[in-house]
Amino acid sequence: MRKNLLLIVLVFSLVLFFSTSSPAQVNEYSLVPVDLEVHPCTGGGTVEVDIYINTVDNISAFVVPLYAGGTSNPVLDTALTGSLGFATTYGFNPPSIVNYMDMKIVNETGPPGDPLLFVGLSMMTAPLSAPANGLFCKMFYTVDGPGTLTFTTAVHSTGGAISMVKDDGNPGVINWPAAGEVGAFDVVREAEVAPVVNCPAYLEYFAGDIIPIDISATDGGGTAIQGIFLSSVLPGGSGGFSGTNPWVYTWNSLGVGEGLYDLIFGVYDECETTYCTTQVKIVETVGFIQIGTVTGEPCELVEVPVLLKATVEFGAFDLYIEFDPTLLYFKGVERGAGLPQGWEFFTYRQLPCPSCGCCKYKLQLLGLYDIKDAHQGVPIGVSEDYLEIAVLKFQIACDENLRRYDLNICFEFDDGICSENTFSSVDGYTLYASDNEDFFNFNDCPVQDHEVNPVINKLHFDLFAPPGTMNPEGRACGGVLVGTVIKARGDINMNHIAYDPGDLTLFSSYFIYGEDVFIINPAQQIAATDINADGHPLSLSDFILMIRIMLGDATAIPKTTPGDVSIYAETKGAETKISTNANLGAVLFVFDGEGTVSSDLKFEQGVVNGKMRVLVYMSNSDGFSGQLLTVNGVSKFSAEAVDNFGRPVQTTLVSKAIPTAFALSPNYPNPFNPTTNFSIALPVDCKVSLKIYNVAGQLVRTLVNETMSAGHHTVTWDGTNSNSEKVASGVYFYKLNAGDFSKTMKMVMTK
């Protein structure tokens, strides 16, 4: 371990006293003590002692005998070095090296037990070429630990504790401290704080994954960070560090079995090591399957792959895929290039939704590697990369309003059906199902514990929808990102100014010369002609509306951007009122159980497999918002919505239970210190007052005095009065007034 050289300065400054009538006649100095610091995590260290002396006379020789002692046990470590400098009225200048200066140490060890040090400095014979009115020397001591370092003077053979010889050979006069005391200095250990280390607490990866673990550290103080190491034994695979604070530890988990593993990292400085633990969950899987994501333009034919990366052999599959047929027109399915040529059976069928108002269709893909004839089939083998096992073909709807939207194509999982989206082993005795409980319901399908013909839930369905997708959270989807160009309605000539004369000229030219007039970006320019926002560009109705907009006779239609739509459900007793904050074209509700429905909007309803399905839809192109339904008998539901252009939007359900009566529950905790909580139930919006009183009936604190909405509310008291002062322990009362309701209850505050 390297020595830490700490610069320690002992200053002997000869202070020159100047007077307007007469200059100072003697060499004087004062001692400025400075504490010494040694290495923070070793027994001792090396300290540097610098001595600065200012003089009045030109000095040719200088001798100082010193005792060096103390509990830190100093030992002279190096020879003396030094230089000459020049004093100014502002203090001593940094010395410059003078080549005719000679310094030495006489009797370095001194008598036994008495480390007397004689320091001699001498210059060339007078006369000197320049006044030597500044002297400097440097000493290094090795000390064995914290304690004291003392310097005291001895008597030299010349007759004094310190002597100087002037340039003319005569003794120089110098004032030495009384009793020969130079000073005692504390030798202390430098403060040291261990490094502070950050690493992820938990990670989850699949067996065989390359796992990056980010680690960083900050220096707590004292010595600098030196490095990092893996303290725990690597469970398997291989790993290594890259980077320099922050580091990345990359673990190749190939060959590591399923389980929880603790990886412990140590970051160290010269004194201490700090450890940080990352727990990694390794999950075994039999394969990864996903629906790819592609881009396409309105009206365009697209091909969407179904991709599989297998870690075991598969002999058959049964896949179910859903899509919106109003946005994607199904054109067929082809075998994927990654499906083995010896795979003997592959087919599909289209399954329309059976319920009224359903806007989703399903595809079933069924494959079998061997139909048990004279020819031996070839199963799907283990692969390192994703293989294309099927290609789905769709035509995107000819609607310019779909631009920049994601049209989801998802694996469909129905409740209680255990065979959907499964693969089988080659021998047919093992069924592989989804590893996600939301996809494969273990309560409905309690078959994973069979030993002879097990169902293994280790098939992973990737959530592969692209950034910005409207994919509902938790669904295994891919799909189509529509439009690689941004639609700027009215800016047909693409000069960033919509509805200018050039746009009108270019649009009118189209009707005579056709699409050849669009030469900058034809797809984007054509999209910009959808002036009336009906999804169909290049129409006369678009041209007429553009003229009206430019004449000020009509208002330009802004581009509608889908967002997160909130659907609110307020339940009071058996009745649930459902509303929304957005303008929608249709909402499909699926309720658990049967009930009754009323609405001022157009709606259809039916019951399928014990679930009530209600479709609410618009009666004109304006869409609808606000109050949607009133439902009795059921409250738990899901919702799927589209805007008034038929584009899917992501929905967030916000449920709120409304009490049927006023109530004030006992505070909790009770007794309490320092805080307690009050629960209030309000069946309607009303003015609410909640106040605290002492046993004398005096008002201590008003907690609530405002109008509150219907629902359940919690109010907290921190045990202070209206002046924010802590109240004394004892009995207190709290009183609620809400509408016509009033109630008072007791509580106890303890110390």
N, C-alpha and C positions, 0 to 999 in steps of 0.2 A: 504494500500500500504506500502510495507516495506521501512524502511529507508535505504538510500544508504550511507554506511560509507566510507567516503573519508579520506584516510591517508594524513594528513597534518603535515609537519615537520617544527617546529621553532628550529633553531639550535643556541644554545649558546655555542660556542666552545672556551674553554680556551686554547689559543695558548701558548705553552711553548717555551720560547726563550732560546735556548742553546748556550753556547759559549765555545770555547776551553780553555779559561782562567778562566771563572767563570759562574756558572749556574744562571738562572733567580731567583729573590728573591721574586716576588709577583705573585699572581694568576691573570691571565689576560684572557679575552675572547673577541670574536667579534661576532656580530649578522649577520646571513645569512637569509635575508627575503625570504619567500616562499608564493606565493599567495594561497588562500584557494578557494576550489570549493565546491559548494553545489549541491544538487540534481537538475537535469536539468528541471524537470517538476512539482516540488512542491514549496511551498512558501519558504521553507528553508531547513535545513538539519543539520546533526550532523558532526562536524569537530573534528579532533584529533590534539592536540598540544603536541609535544614531545620536551622536553628540555634536552640538553646534555651539561654537564659542565666538563671541565678538570681542575685539580688542581695541584699545586706544593706541597703544604703541605698535611700532613695527617689530614683530617678534621673529627671532631666528631659531629659538628652541622652546619646547614646551613639554613638561613632564608632569604626569598625574599618577600617583599611586592610589589604587582603589582596592577595597575589599569587596568581592562579589560573593554573596551568600544568600541564605534564606531557606525556607522549608521546601521550596521547589527544586533545591539542589542544582543550581546552574553549573554547567561545565562549558568552558570556552570551546567553541566549535570551529572557528576559522581564524586566520590571521587578520590583522587590522588593515583596513583600507581607508583612504581619505583624500582630501584635496584642499586647496586654498580657495577663499572667496573674499568678497569685499562687503563691508558693512555700509549701510546707508541710513539716512535719518528715518527711513520707513521700516528698518529692520534688516535682517541678514539676507543677502541675495543667495540664490542657489549656487553652490560652489562649482567652479570649473576645475578640471584636473590640471595639476601643475607637475611637469615631469621632473623637477629638481627637488620634489618633496620626498623625504625618506621617513618611514614609520616602522616601528618594531615593537614587539612585546618582550619585556624583560622579566625573567622569573615568572613564567606563566603559571606554574603550579603553586608557588609560595610554600611557606612552611607547612608541615603536616597538619591537616585539619583547619588550616587558615589560608584559604585560596586568595593570597595577595597578588594583585595584578598590577604591574608597572607598565604604563603606556608611555612610550617615548616618541615624540615627533620632532624632527630636526630638518632644517633647510640648508641650502648651500651657504657658504661663507659670505658674510656681509661685504659690501653693501648689496642688498637685494635689488633686483630690477624693478620691483613693484612692492608697495607696502602690503605686508601680510596681515591685514587687519581682519581677516576672517579665517577661522580654522574649522575643520570638519573631519570626523572619523566615524567609522562604522565597525561594530562588533556583532558577532553571532553567538548566541548561547543555546545550548540544548538543555531543556528542563524536563524533569521526569513526571510532571503533572501539576495540577493546581496547587497554589500555596502563595508564598511571598518571594520576591527577589529584592535583595537589599544591596545598596551601595554605600560604603563608608570610606573615609579617607585614612591613609596611613602617613607616617612621617618618613620623608625621603632623606637620603643621605646628604642632600644639599642643605637640609636643615628645616624643611617645611613640608606641609601637606601637598603643596602644589608650587611649582616654580616656573618662571619664564625668563628667557634671556632675550634682551632686546637686540636690535640690529647692530648697536654699537658695542655689544658684548656685556653690557651692564644688566643686572637683574631687573626684571619687570615687576611692578607692584600690582598685586591682585588681591581683592578681598575674597576670602574663603568663608563658607557658612560657619556659623558658630558651632563649636564642639565637633567639627569635622563631619557633620551629618549631611549626607548627600540626598538620601531618600529611600523609602521602602515602597515597593510596587506590588500590587496584587497580581498574581498569575491566575487567571480564571479560564474555565473551559468555554469555548464558543457555543452559543445556543444551537441546538440541533433539533429539527422536527422531521419526522419520517415522511417519505413521499405519500401523496394522496393519489390513489389509483382508481380509475373508473373502467368497468367492463360490463357487458350485458349480463343481467342476472339469469336470463332464461332464453334459450333458443330451441327451435324445433325444426328438425330436418329429417329427410328420408335417408335410409341406409344407402351408403354409397355416394352421398352428395359431397361436393366440395364445400366446406363450411368456413366462411370467413368470420373471424371474431375480432372486433375492433377494441383496442385497449389504449388508454391514454393515462398520463400521470402528470401531476404538478409537483414542483419542489416545495416541500413544506418550509424549508429554511435551513441554513447551515451549509452542508456539503451538497454538491450537485448530484443529480440522478446519473447513475453509471450505466444501467442496463436493465434487461428483463430476461426472465427464464420461465420455463414451464416447470412448476414445482411438483405437480401430480404425474402419475404414470399415464401415458397415453393409452387409452383402452384398446387401440388397434389402428390400423391404417398408418398414415404418416402425417407429419405436420412440421411447420417452420414459421419463423417470424420474418416479416418484411417491414421496411420503413424504420424511422427513428422518431419515436414519441410525437405523434401517435404511431403505434405499431398495429399491424394486422397479423394475427396468427391464423394461418390457413390449415385446416384439418381435412385431409382426404379420408373420409370415413369408410372407404371400401373395405368390406369384410367385417365391419362392426355390426353386431347383432342389435336387436331392438332393446331399448332400455333407457334409463336416466344415467347420465355420466357427468361427473364434476371435473371440470378442467380448472386447475388452480394456477394462477400466474403470480410470479413474484417480481416486484420492481424494487431495485436497491440503489442506495447511495453508498458513501464510504462508511456509514455507520449502521444503517438499519435497512430492513427489507419489509415492504408492505405487500400483503397478499390480497388477491381478488379472485372470486370464484364465479365461473359461468357454468350453469347447469344446462346441459344439452340433452334434449330428448331425441333419440334416434327411433324412427318409426319404420318398420319394415313394410314393404308394399309389393304387391304382385304385378303392378303396372300403373301407368299414368295414361289417362285418356282425356282428350279435349276436342272441342269444335274450334276450328281455326277462325281467324278473322281476316277478312279481305275488304278491299275498297271497290267502289263502283259508282257509276253515274245513274241518275234516273233513267229508266227504260232499258238499262244495260243488263245483259246476261252475265251472271257471276257463278263461279264454282267455289264452294266452301268445303274444305277438307275435314274429314273426321280422322284424328291422329291418335296413334297408340304407341307407347313405349313399354314393352313387356319385360318383366324380370323372371317370368316363368312361361312355360308353353301353354298356349290356349288352343282348345279344340272347337269352340263354338261361342257365339255371342247373340244376345237379344237386346237391341238398343232401341230406345224411344226418344224421339226428338220433336220438339214443338217449335212453331213459328207463327207469325201473324200473316195469314193469307191475303189480307187487304193491302199489305205492304210488300210482301214477297210472293210472287206467283211461282208455284212449284212446277219445275220442268223435268224432274226425274233424278235418279240416283245411278251412279256408275261404281263398279268395283274400283278400289284404290290401287295405285301402283305398288303399294307396300304389302298388299294381301298376296300371300304365296300363290304362284301360278297353279300349284297343285291343290289349292283350296277348292273343294268340289261343289259347294252349294253357297249361293249368295242371292238374296232376293230382298224386296222391300214392298211395303204397301202403305197407302195413305189412309189415315184414320181421322175422319172429321169429328169434331166435338159433337156429342149427341144432344147436348142441351140447347135450348132456345137462346139465341143471342150470343152464342159462343164465338169469339173472334180468334181462336187459336186452332191450328190443325196439328196433328201428330203424324210423324213418320215412324214406322217400325222397320228396322234393319235386322234381318235374320241371316246368320251365317253358320255353316257346318263344314268342318275340314274334310270329313269322310262320310259318304252315304252308304258305306258298307257293301260295295259291289266288288267287282273284280279288280278295281283300281284302288291303290292305296293313296289316300289323301295326304296333304302336307299341312301340318298345323302351323299356327303363328309361333315363331321362335323368339327366344330372348334377343333383345336389341338394345344397343347403346343410344340410338337416336329414335326420334319419333318416326313412325311409319304411317303412310296414308292408307287406311283400310277402306275408305269410301269417299266419294265425292258427291256432294249435294248440289243440285243445279236449280237456280232461281232466276227469275227476271224481276228486277227492282221496279216498283210501280212508277209510272210516268208522271211523277209529281215533283216539281221543282222545290216544293216546300219541305221535302225530305232531306235536302242538302244539310250536311254537317250533323246528321243524326245517326245513331247506331241502331240498327235493326237486329234485335237479338234472335239468335237461334240457340236453343237450350236443350240439354237433356231433361226429360220430363220424368218426375218421380211421383206416382200417385200413392196416397195413403193405403196401407194394407196390402199392396201388391208387391210380393217379395221377389218376383222374377224379372222385374223391369231393370234394364241396364245392368245385366250380369254377363259374365263370361264363365266358361266351364273348362275343367282340365281335359286333357286328351282322352282319359279313360271314362269321363263322364261322371265320376263319383264325387268330385269336388266342385262346388259352385263358388265363384268369386263375386262378392257384392261390394258396394260402396263402403268406404271407411268413415263416411260422414253420417252421423245419426239422423240428421235432417233429411238425408236422402234414403237411407236404408233404416227403417224403424225397427229396432231390436225388440221392442215390446210386441209389435205386430208380427214379427218374424223371429221367434225365439228358437232358431235352428242352428246357431253357430257352435253349439256344444256337441253336435253329433260326431262320433269318432270314425264311423265307417264311411259316411257320406257327408263330410262337414261342409258348412257354409262359412267361408272365410271372408270377413269384411276388411279386406286390405287392398281394394281397388280404388285408386285415387282419381276423382273427377276434377280436373283443373278448372278454376275460375279464371277464364281466359278472355273475358271481355276487355276491350281496349280502354285506355284513359278517356274519361268523359262519357263513357257508356251509360245508358239508362238501365243497365242490367240490375234487376232487383238484388239486394244484398243476399249473398249466400247461394245463388243459383249458378250451376255449372254451365256457362254460356260462352259462345263465340258470336259470330255474326258478320254483319256488313256495315261498314262505315260509308255512308252515302255522300258522294260529292267530294272530289279532290279540289274543287274551287269554291270560293266564298261567293255567295249570292249577294250582290249589291243592287237591289231593285232600283231601276231607273237610270243607272249609270251604264248605258249601253256602249258608249265609246271609251269607257274605262279611263276617264281623265279625273276621276275622284269627285266629279261634280254631277249629281243626279239631276235629271230633268232639265238639261240645258238644250239649246237649239240643235247642237250636234247630235245629241241622243235622238231627238225627234227625226232629224234628217236620215240618220242611219237606219232607224226603225222603218221609216217609209220606204227606203231603198230596198229593204228586204222583200217587200211585197212584189217588187218588179224583178229584182235580180236574184232572189233566193239567199241561202245561207252563205254564199261566197262573199257577201259584203262584210262578214265578220272575220277579220284577218289578224286581230291581236291575240285573243284567246277565245275561240269560238264557243266553247262550252260555257265559259263564264258570261260572255256577252249575251248568249241565248237565254241563260238563266235570268239575266237582268231584265228581260222583256216581260217577265211575269208580273205585270203592273197591278193586276187585280187580285193577285195572291190566290188564284184558284189552283195553282200547281201546274197549269198548262201555259207555256210561253208561246210567243209568236202568233198570237191571235188578234183579230180585228178588235175584239172587246178590250184587249190590253192597249192597243193603239189609240182607241177613242178615249179611254180613261187617262192616258198619258197627256193627250191634248187638253182635257178638262183640268188636270192637275196644273199644267203650265199656264192655263188661263185663270187659275184661281177659283175655278168652279167646283173643284173636288180636292180632297185631302189625300196626300200620299199615304199608302198603307205601310206601316213599319214592319220589319221582319220580326216574326214571333220566335222567341227563343224558349225552349222548354226548360223547366226548372224543377225543383223539388216541390211537389204539391202536398200540402197538409190536408188530411181529412180528419175532422174532429168528431168524436163520439161522446156525448154526455148521457150517462145512464142514471136514471132516477127510478128506483124500484124496478119494475119489469120493462119500463119504457126507455128506449135509446133514441136520441135525436142525433142525426148525422148531417154534417155540413162541411163545406170546403172554402178555402180562401182563394181559389183559382178559377179561371174560366175553362170549363171542360166540355168535351163533346160527348163522352160516354164514360160510365164507370160500371164495372162488373164487381158486385159484392158476392162473397161466398160466406154464409153464416153457418156456424155449427149448430145444427138442430133446425126445427121448424118454428115459425112464428107468423105474425101478421104484419103487413107492410102498408103504409099509406104515404102518398107523395103528391105534390102538385105538378111534378114533372112526368114525362112519358117513361113508363117502366114496364118490364116484363119480369115474371118470376116463375120458378118451378123448383121442385125438390128432386134431387138426384143423390142416391146413396146416403140418405139421412141428412143431406146438407141443402139448405135453401139458397138458391142462386137468384140474384136480383140484378137486372140490367137496367140502368138509368141512362137515357140518351137524349140528345138535344132534339128540339122540334124545328129549329131553324139554324141558319149558319152562324148565328151569334153565340152559340154555346150557352152554358148555364153556370151559375155559381151560387153560393149561399146555402140555404137549407135544401138538403137532398131527400132524406127519408126520415120517417118515424117508424121504428120497429118495436114490436112488443113480443116478449117471450125469449128473445135471443140477444146477446150482446157481443160475443166473441166472433170476429169476422176478419177476412182479408179483402183487399181491394186492388183492382187493376184499372188504370185510367188512361185515356187518350185525350188530347186537346181537340179543339173544334176543327183542326185540319187532319185528324186521324193519326197524329203522331203520338207514340207512347211517351208517357211522363212517369217519373219516379214518384211514388207516393210514400208519405210518412203518416202513420196512424197515431193520433193523439187521443188517448182515452181519459175520461174524467168521470168518476162516480159522484153523483149528486145525492146527498143524504135526503131522506124523506122527512126528517124532523130536526129541529134545533137540538143541540146537545153540547154539554160541557163535561169532559171527562176528567177524572182525578189527575192532578198534576203528577209528573214522574221525573226524577225520583222524588219520594217523600217519605221520611225527612230528606233534606238535600243540603248540599254545600259544594260549590258556590252557586250552581245554576239549577234551574228546573224548567220543565216544559209544560205547556197547556195545549190541549187538543180541543178544537172547536169545530162543530158541524153546522153548516148553514144550508138549508134547503132552497133559499132564494138569495138574491143580492139584497143587502140591507146595511144600515148603519150599525156599527159594532163598537162597543165600549168594553174594555177589560182593564180593571183597576185593582191595585193592591192596597189593603188597609191593615193597620196594626190592631192589637187587642183593644185599644182605646177608641177605635173607630176613626182614627185619623188617616187621611189619604197619604200613602207612602209613595206610590208611583202609578202613573197612567201608562199602560203598555200599548193599548190600541184605542184610537178614537177616530175612526174613518169608515167609509163605505167599503165593504168587502164583497167579493163575488161568491156565488153559491159554490159549495164544495167543502172539503176538509182542509183545515188550516192548523198550523202549529206555531205557537208564540213562545219565546224563551225569555225568562227573567234571570238577570245576572246577580240578583241579590243586592242591588243598589237602589237608593232613593232618587228623587227627581234632581238632586244635586250631584249625582254620580258618586255618592258616598256609600260605603258598605254599611248595611243595616246590622243591628245586633241580632244575636240568635234569639229564637223564641217562636211564638205562634203568630201566624199572619192569615189573612183572609183574602180571597180573590173573588171578584164579582164580574159576571158577564151580563151585559145588556145587548140583545140583538133583536131588532124588530120588537115584537110583543113578548119576547122570551127574556127571562131574568133568572139567574141562579148564582148562589154564593157557596163557596167551599173553603175548607180549612187546610192549612199546610204548616209544616214545622221546618225552620231553618236551624241547623246545628253548626257548631264551631269545632 
